[in-house]
Amino acid sequence: MPSRRPFRRPAAVTAVVCAALAAGLLALPQSAAAAGTRIHDIQGRTRLSPLAGRQVSGVPGTVTAVRSFGSARGFWVQDPHPDDDPATSEAVFVFTGKETPKAAVGDAVTFAGTVGEYYPGGKDAGLQSVTEITDATWNVTASGTPLPAAFRLNAAAIPARYAPDAGGRNIEALPLRPGSYALDRYESLEGMRVSVADAPVVGPTSSHHELWVTAEPGHARTARGGALYSSYADPNSGRVKVASLLPLDQHPFPVADVGDELTGTTEGPLDYDSFGGYTLQATALGKVTDHGPAPETTRKQQADELAVATYNVENLSPATPQAKFDRLARALVHHLAAPDVVALEEVQDDNGPTDDGVVSAGVTLKKLTDAIKAAGGPAYEARQIDPVNDQDGGQPGGNIRVAFLFNPDRVSFTDIPGGDATTPVRAVDDHGRAALSASPGRIAPTDPAWKDSRKPLAGQFSVKNRPGSRVFVVADHFNSKGGDQGLDSRFQPPARSSETQRTAQARLVNGFVKDLLVKDPKADVVVAGDLNDYQFSPALKALTDGGVLTDLVNGLPRNERYGYVYNGNSQVLDHMLTSSHPARTDYDIVHINAEYADQASDHDPQVLRIRP
């Protein structure tokens, strides 16, 4: 059975623990090996063990689960005789590395070993730690003993507030308040048996055999059954990841989509990892009940409407299987009703991740346009600008970029020479109307805001049945959230360091649109793409500054404002924005990917229909 967890070195006293000890925030007993040490003594009342770095012995408990695969093998031990302090966990993980532990569920044991704090993903990742026992030995005193009852995770047990606000500082040394904060509740249950019952699925099954459920079925649900992430203040406390300790060949992991239900009881120890935080490692799995809605289809544009779409095609290159090209094509033709203009993100060069200096993307785009035509769609043409090699971020060697597709039967692309990888496009005056100095052209491509990031592509279009019409489309793919601290970070609130660059990028695009509108206040401008940020973020505030652009997602019903699902949160990363002219718009997020275990991309496409 595969494991996503990295190989773990034997845990040692971390710098954080040492600092806490030096500051007097933690205290060690004279002899941790003294008789009477229990698991709740090891876990303590904070996120860090008061016995970290010390030897313990003769600690009693019952084996509740065994991980017998991967490089992070071991077993969980829980004390069947808990104390009366809800802040202290009664279980701990005994780490045996690559060695399969000789322990069985139901064994009553006494163990000895070194107490440590392990940081999944490394300490610099900013995540919380897992208290564990290394270099362990144990004695089985009885077999087949009953397991402690699982703690039921439900709305009554999980506080609405997610984490204490420490001004961005480390919360590890703070006393746990499981009745006040969701993260404290989960930490107080670290390693213990927990359960969910009839749990709604809010994150689809991944290729790593994981899914997300919510233990708060009445909280912040989307129109299609997900958990809506609508502000920094509400990360949806009830989200819990579900993985499995059961052998896949005997117990296949359930394949579920958002909106389904994990019916019955799912239970097992509560773990923590670097791929999503608190995880119910199931020893018993519920059954999937299909409640999820079917993939959506948007309406076709009318004769006097221009349909513009945005679609992140997720690292598309000739190395991509043909089946993905075919699925993307069918989606564009049938689910998106063959938009007139498509802004594509994550188009890779003609040999994909091979890093050999190739930057052209003609083969990639032709494979897609050929697939669209084979699916019954129009004979799209493409426009894009090759980047400087290895300067636009993304998968190394892939040279991802944004690109335009357009249907020449419906629209014309205004080709204006002069656009290249490093020459900035400008708004120019054309007899009282706005125009581009180059089409396609890149916006401020040498500005530091675009370092290791995709540069926006501006294009000028005209609608064939509207002589003299001009529509300016800007395709965007702002920098990723890589490097940000997770919602469940040990620093609260978590730092969003990548936000600074996106905000600078947004200001440049905003300034470009302002320049167009100075030349012609009635210019039709559409800004579209994967902006990698939320509608309530500083980047979107900078992009819409001065009222020059309207973020159309805010006009949707609140429970429909999402097109991406991450760690069980349905959220907005892709956007379509317009200038004040045209006045009439019809905007749709077409849910065909993000909520499904089987997806052609991890993003849902979007379509905007306007009358220029």
Summary of the structure (lengths in Angstrom):
residues: 612
radius of gyration: 27.0
end to end distance: 55.8
largest distance: 91.3
contacts: 2222
relative contact order: 0.10
helix: 15%
strand: 31%
